[in-house]
């Protein structure tokens, strides 16, 4: 088995090296591309998505801010406050008109002097400094900017944005706060659009890390980031109050998640944009598997061609090793192997096995008179004639020098003698004048049938003895070896 596999060990090692090279280079390219994609996602794509969401958010806030500013600078509202807030129905009608015309959830006015809360449906209770729900008014009063934004989060899918604007008299004294409330439906749509277009998840959390607005794919994320699996490990880092985006990573359900965070001062919220790093690498992974399959296919094809060439070369070497270089017939070593198997088969089946040993008469004289090249041509021609004369099932070999041997399977002595006679006639009748003009080429033949339990040495000895008798009786004839009861004695 080892001798059979020996020629293929080089192929095995070549296959291992080629497959290793294919896998190594393909894997290196895959990991490099995946790393580049993930860095691009973290450093460029997620921040750009955040910029997009933040710009839409700012556009969403411009409209309520403009409405609140318009109300705060309306001379009717200012004069109404300065005139002692008489006729409350007039300001209520004004606020109702603003709500209807602007499509607001509410429009309101709070007076600093009376601390009354006027809105489109009437008057609410007065504003109290010790009431936490009224803290927005005092923040607006003490603010250094004309307007502030407050958010009322009904659930994580919809919020109401309130924009408050400080109202001043002609001398700059604080009169009160005007404001409107609008449903931030565009934010929810923006989040869903971000998920559809970029495959990224955007959501907002407040300063304490509570999710206040999220899309459909993040509805399972509710409550505080500090209690959410995976992201709780980086929640403190995500809640930094820096308007410039920063990115982090965490693991959720065995997947690596990249997340970008930025603080939005206008809302007091943090905008988080995250994406599954594995999903980004999916196209690269598919390309890796495709390239790997192509590489393996090319390697397999290459190895198949190499193996086919090797087998063909080996068969050629085997033929060369078992063939006579001059005549193309089997050589003696190959014939011995064929004879061994034929003898075993004949003994097992009981079918007869015969042989013919013949040589070319006076070939030595032809070599001396015409040269060895002419003698070689005679040998080749005799081999060709012999091959075309014997049966297809017969085995023809060059025995050595000018001698040839024929092994006739399933052939008794009488039939073997008939084949030998045809062979002799074929040579005797052929015109060799183109090779040796002054010579008539003939052969002498010995014929014998292999006896049961007879050794190969004894069988070949009988053939050689019959050939010698044919040559001694005048050549150009055949001699049949008689049957024997016992095998010929082997030499000591």
Secondary structure as GFF3:
##gff-version 3
##sequence-region A 1 492
A	DSSP	alpha_helix	2	6	.	.	.	ID=ss1
A	DSSP	alpha_helix	9	40	.	.	.	ID=ss2
A	DSSP	pi_helix	41	45	.	.	.	ID=ss3
A	DSSP	alpha_helix	46	72	.	.	.	ID=ss4
A	DSSP	alpha_helix	75	82	.	.	.	ID=ss5
A	DSSP	alpha_helix	88	102	.	.	.	ID=ss6
A	DSSP	beta_strand	106	111	.	.	.	ID=ss7
A	DSSP	beta_strand	117	119	.	.	.	ID=ss8
A	DSSP	beta_strand	122	124	.	.	.	ID=ss9
A	DSSP	three_ten_helix	132	134	.	.	.	ID=ss10
A	DSSP	alpha_helix	135	142	.	.	.	ID=ss11
A	DSSP	beta_strand	147	155	.	.	.	ID=ss12
A	DSSP	beta_strand	158	168	.	.	.	ID=ss13
A	DSSP	beta_strand	174	183	.	.	.	ID=ss14
A	DSSP	alpha_helix	185	198	.	.	.	ID=ss15
A	DSSP	beta_strand	201	205	.	.	.	ID=ss16
A	DSSP	beta_strand	211	214	.	.	.	ID=ss17
A	DSSP	three_ten_helix	216	218	.	.	.	ID=ss18
A	DSSP	three_ten_helix	225	227	.	.	.	ID=ss19
A	DSSP	three_ten_helix	231	234	.	.	.	ID=ss20
A	DSSP	alpha_helix	235	238	.	.	.	ID=ss21
A	DSSP	beta_strand	246	252	.	.	.	ID=ss22
A	DSSP	beta_strand	255	264	.	.	.	ID=ss23
A	DSSP	beta_strand	269	276	.	.	.	ID=ss24
A	DSSP	alpha_helix	277	280	.	.	.	ID=ss25
A	DSSP	alpha_helix	282	322	.	.	.	ID=ss26
A	DSSP	alpha_helix	332	349	.	.	.	ID=ss27
A	DSSP	beta_strand	353	360	.	.	.	ID=ss28
A	DSSP	alpha_helix	363	370	.	.	.	ID=ss29
A	DSSP	alpha_helix	372	389	.	.	.	ID=ss30
A	DSSP	beta_strand	395	400	.	.	.	ID=ss31
A	DSSP	beta_strand	403	409	.	.	.	ID=ss32
A	DSSP	alpha_helix	413	429	.	.	.	ID=ss33
A	DSSP	beta_strand	443	449	.	.	.	ID=ss34
A	DSSP	alpha_helix	456	472	.	.	.	ID=ss35
A	DSSP	beta_strand	478	480	.	.	.	ID=ss36
###
